[in-house]
Amino acid sequence: MKKLGLIAGSGELPAAIAGEARALGYAVIGIALEPLADSSLSLHVDEIKWVNVGKFGKIIDLLKKFGVTEAVMAGKVSKTLIYKSKIIPDLRAVKLLFSLKDRRDDSILLAIAEELDKEGIRLLDIIRFSSGLLAPEGVLTKKSPSEEEWQDIEFGWGIAKEIGRLDIGQTVVVKNRAVMAVEAIEGTDDAIRRGGKLAGKDAVVVKVSKPDQDMRFDVPVIGLETIEAMIEVHARVLAFESKKCLILNRDKIIEVSKKAGISILGYSG
């Protein structure tokens, strides 16, 4: 049986990826990153090992021990962990960080992919195991954006694509064709809270893929937490890039959005 290494961060995506991979005939070896991965992941994989997020050398050793030659990375791993002293990187992680020209997401993730490749472990596209989660085109809720909100979507789209090109983030919060917040190291949900508070209410959230998105990692994901963050600050529209973003628990997200009066839609610019 084929083996797939699943390097799992936080959120529901790792379990969804594991389920699809097993349906495709893979035995899934979960490398659950502490303190991020959900404890329930053990229910969705064939084997699981828990590894501190800073122990890159141990992650590689475990994958090789299980004879893994193909792997995916799924789930949130906040870059803020690099700056928290409680996360102590091992020697291999330290060497990787010091080899980088900068600490942009792409720089870190490409370096990880190259190190894995040197060890005979190839990172695969997440989409290979999550095609059913891809965001469709069009409005998913009964409530469609107003004319003014459409103007904000179009305005925010160009800004979001540009910050994606610069590898700053993938989400912007706008209102009345003005930028309220640009996602940076804090992540989408906190950017929504920050921008939504500045907007007062009725903000529009736009989330896109990077112009040259590497589908092996950092694929934009919409989860229930995103909608909950919007509800907290009374944001009214979520536009995400169709066929390039993943939606988790789509039916639940649509149900909650309808109740909150939020329009959600897939958009392609």
C-alpha angles and dihedrals in degrees: 000000000000115000127218123194112216113200099197130200127174130309135045099292097088092058091047091050091048092052093051093045092052090049087056091054102264126137102225120220107197119210099191113200114224129251091012113053120087116250090229090069088088088071092060103046136064095229131010135195125182116221131175109252091240096056101091094157091055091049090056092045092053094048090051092045090058092046094246116167098164126051144166132206115219136166134039120308106175114217088218086080088075088066097046114094093212089072106076113191120216123235094271092051091048091051091049093050093048091050092061123102087212139349101249115140093251092050093052096042095045090050090052090049091051093049091050090048091054087058093051095259115127121202112225129207112271089221089068087071101031109042090128090061096057113124114251125223118262141032113320097189130062090243112077124198117269121243090262092049090051088055089053091049092053092045093047093046094066092046093048093049090051095050087047090053089052090048092237099122143308104240136070131183115212141174129184091356092303126115113243097176141357118208113244132154094328095070135234102297096050090045088055091051092048095046094041092055091051091048092051093216142335096049121166119227121205121189123183143167120253114269090249097030114186102218091205091078147359092035107168113255131196114206137168089266088065092057091045090054089051091050090052092059098032094246112170111198135043117188117182131178111268117233090008103066128064122226119205120203090003096180093051092046091052091048094050092044092052092051091049094047093244121149115217124186146164112238135179103193 
